[in-house]
Amino acid sequence: MRKLAAIAALSLLSVPLAAQTVDRNEVARILDEGLNRSQVMQTAQQLTDGIGPRLTNSPGMRRAEDWTAGKFREWGLANVHKEGFDFGRGWWIERASARMVSPRPIELTSIPIAWTPATPGRISAPVVVAPMSKEDHFARWRGKLSGKVVLVTLPNDGSEPGDAPFRRLGGDDLAKLDNYDQPQYDPEATDRRIKRLEFATRLDAFLKAEGAVAYATMSPRDGKLIHGSGYLFGTGETQQVPGIEIAAEDYRRLGRLAKTGPAPVLEIENVVHFEDADTKAYNILADIPGSDPSGAYVMAGAHLDSWAAGDGAADNGAGVAMVMEAARILKAMGAKPKRTIRFALWAGEEQGLLGSMDYVERHIATRQRKPGAPSSGLARFYGWADRWPVVRQPGYDKLAAYFNIDNGSGKIRGIYSERNLAAVPIFREWFAPFASLGANTVAIRQTGGTDHVFFSAVGIPAFQFIQDPLDYGSRLHHTNVDTFDHLKAADMRQGAAVLAAFLLNAANAEKPLPRLPFPTEPNVTDPFAYPNPDDLD
């Protein structure tokens, strides 16, 4: 008996002291519910096959808002509600087609560019290859575009992938992520981005004035992949000239034919619609209430909106389904957290993370807006993290942690700790029960481009998970093939379980996750840098 007790004591000593604070019985219950009775793929299938594209403020997005809120209520979550913020126009595609009719008939792979107007019925016109990427190029084409479909992208010679399109992360890949990337500041980045956005408006005005009947851009990726991304969605700023994006292979063919002559003739019909009845976009929020009377909470989020080319499966129906499944798992197992667990499905992510930005400004903290800074549209996003000072809102101290999923349907392999050194050993402890499921990497570096960034930028412990890329970046991201077929059920079951465990750990931890120092304005001046001569008088 003493021998068995000694063995038991040694086995406890073999487990790191910190790891003993994870309630592995609760983790076992999460895995049981999440792996044996999962509904994550049913949720994903309804969002994709059932509802389809969810461009912000489109009818598809409105259906998704209602359906997801209904599921949260069905599962017994509390405080299920929408929070609206000013966005702009809705837009959707009823049908669209583009074909070359001369010198021979060819059906083109194409898509209307988001928030461009419909064609006046079916139009037929010759193309002109008129590459324009800055206003200086307009003079060359003045007087030459009337009655034409203007190809505004310079055709390139194509590209073939050098790597396999489908990939999982190996040990070396994960190890490379664990580097402390020092902050890099570019004070001119915001101005460059705003100038690019302004150029799109000026190009549209130039094409309209010159009598172009439509314009076309070339898809940035080969393989007959199309995107249709457009960013002039604000009320009063949408374009006047119909636009389409053409698959790279088709676009280059048109360019070659136009060069040798005669110019190809295209037949285009875009039946698209604007929705202006409600210019607000809506975040969906739902809670599992906690026992802490202070109102402290932890949070998980994913963006519900998508682009219009595919069904928004990997981007980001997968993340939405995993966040919703984490909520279902915790409710099904009767979790009683100390801190409230809040679930957020964001709108307007594809147009500049606008939904999560609104939540942060409304509930967490604000940043000083510079005089004359844009207050609407995509430009509102530009430079947000460079505005000072940061001013806490009354709810600032209540949010203990935020976790985000937005990198496709790949298995969770770890988490980016966002340079939060004190969080690293805690996350290693939380991942310990999931090592056999492939999740055990804690990378010190930052990552960007997802809805956690505005939380992190005001000092909230906010994190994005590391996921196997699969074919997310190579084929699916924003494209016409982003459909349910490419989602991986086993990976999504694992991801939902990991998220549920992290949320429960964060909600029940004796102390909230450590925070980085409160953000203050950095000194970005390099005293040894020479000025750009172009900036001197």
C-alpha positions, 0 to 999 in steps of 0.5 A: 500500500505504501508502495502504491502511495509512493508511486502516486506521489511520484506521478504527481511530482512528474506533472508540472506544478502549474499544470495541476491547476487545469481541471482535467475532468472538465477537459475530459467532459469537453472532449466527450461532448465535442468529439462524440456529439459534435454539431460543428459541421451541421452549423457550418453546412447551414451557414454555407450550403443553406445561407451562402455568401454573407457580404455585410448588409446583404440579404444573406448576412441578414439571414445569417444574423437571425439564424445564428442568434436563433441557435444561441437562444435554442441552446440556452444562452442568455443576453442574445442580442444584436449591436448595430453600427453605421456601415453603409450599403448592402449589395448582392448578386442575382446573376451575372455572366461575361463571354467573349463573342468575337473573335470566337465565343468563349464563356469567361470565368468572372464575377461582378466587383462588390458594390459596383452597379448593374449593367443596363441589361446585356451590354456588348462592347470591345475591350481596350487594355488600358492599365491604370494604377495612378492618376498620372496614367489617365492622360494617356487614355483620355479620349480612347475609352468611350463605348469600351470595356476597359481592362485596367490591370496590366496583364502579366505572364502568369505564375505557377505555384512552387509549393503544394497548395494543401499543407499542414504545419510541421515542427520546423514551421511551428518553431519558426513562429516562436520569435519575438518580433520587435515593433515596426512603425511606418507613419506613412502607411495610413496615407498610402492606404487612403491614397489607394482608396481615393484612387479607386474613386477617381478612376471610377469618375474618370471612366464615367467621364470618358464614356466607358461602359464597364471596366475589368480587373484581372484576378490576382491568382491563377487557377480560374480563381476569382474574388470580386472584392470591392471596398466602396460600400459607404452611402454616397461613395459607391461606384458609377461604372459596372465592374467585373473581375476576370479569371487570370487565364481569361484576362491574359487571353483577352490581352493577347488578342487585343494586342494582335487585333482586332480587339475582342468583343465582350458581352456582359450582364450584371444583375446586382442589387443594392440594399439601403433600407438599413445601413447599419451592420450588426454584431451578434452577441450571446452569453453564458452568465458567470457567478462573479458579481463584478460583471467580469467576462471572457470572450471568443469571436469570429466574423460572420460576414464573407465575400460574395464569390463563394459561400464563405466556408473557410473564411469564416464560416469555419471560425463561426461554427467553432465559436458557436460549437464551443458555446453549445459544448459548454451549455450542454455540459452544464458549465458554471463559470465564474466569469461570464463567457461571451460569444461574438459574431462580427460584421464588417470584418472584410471591410476593415474589422469594423464590427470588432472595432465598434465593440472595442470603442463602445465597451472597452476603449477609444483612441483619439481621432485626428482632426479630419480623419475619415469617420466612415467606410474602409478609411475609418480602419486605416491608422486606428492603431496609431491614434493616441491617447488610448482612453479607457471606457467604463467596461475596460477592466471587465474584459479578462481575455479575448480569443479569435478564430479566423484562419480557416478550418485547419486544426488548432496547433497553438496560439500567438501570445502577442508578445505577452511573456507572462501568458506563455507558461499559462497557455502551455499549461492549458495546452497540455491536455491537448498535446496528443491532439496536435495542439501545444505550440505557444508562439511569442510573436504577434499576428495581425489581420483578424478581429483580435487586433483592436482588443490587443491594441488597447491593452486587452489580452487578445489572441488568435490561434495558430491553425494548420493552413490546409489550402486556406491561403493558396486557394480558398481565401476570398475565392469562388471555391470557398465552399463546404467541400473544403472544410475538415470535420475532424479539425473543426471538432478539435478546434471547438474543443480547444476553444471551449477549454480555453474559455472555461480556463480563462473564466475560472482562473483565480486571477485573470490573464496577465496584461501587457503594459497599458499602451502609450504612444511610442517614439518612432523617430530614428535619430540616425535616419536621413530624411527623404529628399522629396520631403524637404523644401 
